[in-house]
Amino acid sequence: MTSDEISTRTRHEVIVIGAGVSGIYQIKRLTDLGIDAIVLEGDDDLGGTWYRNRYPGARFDSESYTYGYSFSKEVLAEWHWKERFSAQPENLRYLNFVADKFDLRRHMRFNSRVEQMTWHDDTSEWHLSLTSGEKYIARFVIASLGPLSQPTLPSYPGMDAFAGESFHTFHWPKEPVALEGQRVGVIGTGATGIQVISVIADQVAELKVFQRRPNWSSPLNNAAISADEMQAIRDRYDEIFENCKNSPGGFEHLPDWRGFWNFTPEERHARWDQLYTESGFAILASNFAEIFFDEKANAEISEYIADRIRGRVDDPATAEKLIPRDHGFGMQRLPLETRYFEAYNLDHVHLVDLSETPIDHVTATGIQTTGEHHELDLIVYATGFDAITGGYDRINITGVDGATLADKWRSSPRTFLGMLTNGFPNLLMVAGPQSASGSTNFPRAIETGVNWVTDLVHHATETGTTRIEATAEAEDEWVDEVIRAHERMLFRRSKGWFTGYNSNVKGHQEGTIRYQAYFGGAPQFSARIDACAASGYEGLELV
Ligand code: NAP
């Protein structure tokens, strides 16, 4: 690299990639410490997942007041969450409120998509190139990439030939989409599909749901939050965040350790009757812990939820098609719903079972399955994401000795504490693979991640440390711990993004296991990363 080439690059101590939930907090922490840092964001505005996912029905499934940031007493005092599970427009307003309150936009560069990052060992710096051709240099790069930020589409023949509108839910247009009077097809019944189907079912003329495999789903139990209730929540914020810190899932819902088998089936069912009406993930996170580890316990709760579905869907044949057979309740990331199953009681809503009649191709006017042609005006692809590592794979990241991160993580990611990866010094990840973020209430985990990464960068700037790398041994040990936690869980056999399955991504199809997240729980994760910091960063080589 010539000195001319270097001088055309803009230099910063830290570059944060991504202005979503984690990037916003990350830049706040760094700039508060006076560290020279900017955020590069590929989109034209901040908000990440809440900027992009504008589809009808998009909302939190963590209680709003456990999703918001905890770092600012002022924000906690000023913001009124209007619903227990707040919807996308409000969530985006919230992120803008926080960013504007602390004047964070001035540190953000929008329309700045990083396409390449190359490590220079001689100077201990990252050189970054954007799709625009702009170039940057940074001592540290902090990846605040969303774990679900790379949407994936099927590859059915004819998709481009469809004459009506069609898009992935992640790309739902900003402009209103006409639904009234339309014949709409939704492909995919994960958390996204379930949210969108439930809301648009009442609005469209005809809805065809193309379901390959059903997902378990249970009621969200949303409700409005009045001014008085919000005040009561504010008064309890310290307690709320303390509870989240101490629960494996990062929620207020605490697991029930009283022992599944210490109760009669009738007593268990009575408990589930209650949990089914409670908010959010209570039915999962506050259930008997055995449902995650013990096949018989899981089979019993699965049958209980199956009966609930049977009780809500009028047509028994449709009800049976909506009940998963290949995995138990909670063994894939559980979608939460509001009147999802009742949508199938509407005359104009039809379930197309792709396990019986797979999609053959898309035509100009609809979808041709092996059974029939479905005439459609709009196709919505709710087909999921290249989860956790997808954001990293989209950047050509070259580390020590020209090794690429994509190659290193091809069969499964490998990290130390989900924060660093050997061979890629000074690349820090706040919600990286094998951290607890993917397996717990996301914002609680990212605050933990941001705080840890910030402390490390601060330590480096204070001590003149210019190069930080996880050792290969420390990484091996952490990966072993991640695998051990994964192997304890029944879900290890299921096909979902927890286990790295995505039928639309080469190498992630059925039969592959990717150790994507740490499933040992939020408290254990926090204790582990705190111990690392307290030991003077044992497992890291600081030069
Ligand atoms: P997903 O859970 O991966 O579901 C994708 C769906 O598309 C599955 O039903 C899948 O079927 C189907 N699909 C994929 N490719 C297909 C193909 N070629 N043909 C037919 N069907 C196909 O994705 P998601 O629903 O977008 O959810 C991803 C994650 O985002 C969630 O697990 C959750 O963590 C997060 N999320 C959160 C919220 C919230 O409330 N906060 C809302 C939405 C999403 P198969 O199962 O057969 O592959």
Boltz pocket constraint, residues with backbone or C-beta under 6 A from the ligand:
constraints:
  - pocket:
      binder: B
      contacts: [[A, 59], [A, 60], [A, 61], [A, 62], [A, 148], [A, 153], [A, 154], [A, 155], [A, 187], [A, 188], [A, 189], [A, 190], [A, 191], [A, 192], [A, 193], [A, 195], [A, 210], [A, 211], [A, 212], [A, 213], [A, 333], [A, 334], [A, 354], [A, 382], [A, 383], [A, 384], [A, 385], [A, 495], [A, 497], [A, 501], [A, 503], [A, 504]]
      max_distance: 6.0
